[in-house]
Amino acid sequence: MYTSELKGMAVLDKNAKAVGKVEDVQFSPEDGQINGIVVSLKKGIFSKDQVDVPYDEIAAIGDYIILKKELPKETKPVKVNKDED
């Protein structure tokens, strides 16, 4: 999998609630290992926040990225299907 495939991928928390999308991927320039992802959280119609998620907090990467934790409660679920945008 390429990092370009991760960008825009839906991110789900440990309860399978959609919390945002991958905005960017953080990696180590020395060895190329992924250190984490930057998740864009949709909080309202015109506002977005970002949160850094370390790699060890990621449970699975497939059609979605599933986290091992919940993100802040004030976040609102976002569309999971890319075609709905």
N, C-alpha and C positions, 0 to 999 in steps of 0.2 A: 504494500500500500504506500502511495506517495502522500507527502504532506498536503499537496494540492487537493487530494481526495478528502482529507479531513476538514478542510475549510468549508464552512457552510453546513456541516453535518449537525443534525439535531442532537442535543444533549439532554439526557434524562437523569433525574436524581435516583436515589436508591429505591424510591417508591414508584418508579416508572412514570413520574410526572415530567412533562416537557418543561425545561427551565430556560432554554436558550439555544444558541447555535455557536459552533466553533468560529471564532473570529481570527485566531492565529495559533500557530504551533511554536512552542519554545523548545529549542534543542541545543545540545552542547556542540560548539564548533570543533572541538578537539576530536570527538569520536562519533558525532552524528546521532547520538542517542536522544530520544525525545525526553525532555525534562518536565513538560507539562503542556497545557493548552490554555488559551485565553477564551473564556466563554462570554459572549455578548448576551446579557440578560435584558429582556424586554420588560420594562417596568410600566410603561404607559404608551400612549399613542405616539408621542414625539420624544420620549426619553429612553435612553439605553444606558445601562451600567455594564461594566466589565468586571470579571473576577478571574484571577489566575487560579488554575486547578493543577496542583502537582501531579505528576504521573502516577505516584503511588495511591492517589485517590480515585483513579480510574479502574472500574471493575471489569469492563469489557468494551471492545471496539468491534463493531460489525456494521449493521445498517444504521445503528445509532451508537452514540457513546453513552455508556451507563456509568454513573458515578457511584462510589461507595458511601456517599453521604448525601444529606439534604442541603440545598442551598437556602439562603435566607427566605423566611416565610412571606415577606412582602413582595416577592417576585410573582408575576402572573404567568400562567402557562402560555406558551406560544404555539403557533402552528407547527406540527411535526412534518406534514407532507409538504415537500418543496414546491409541488405544483399549485398549492393553494395561495402562494404569494402573489 
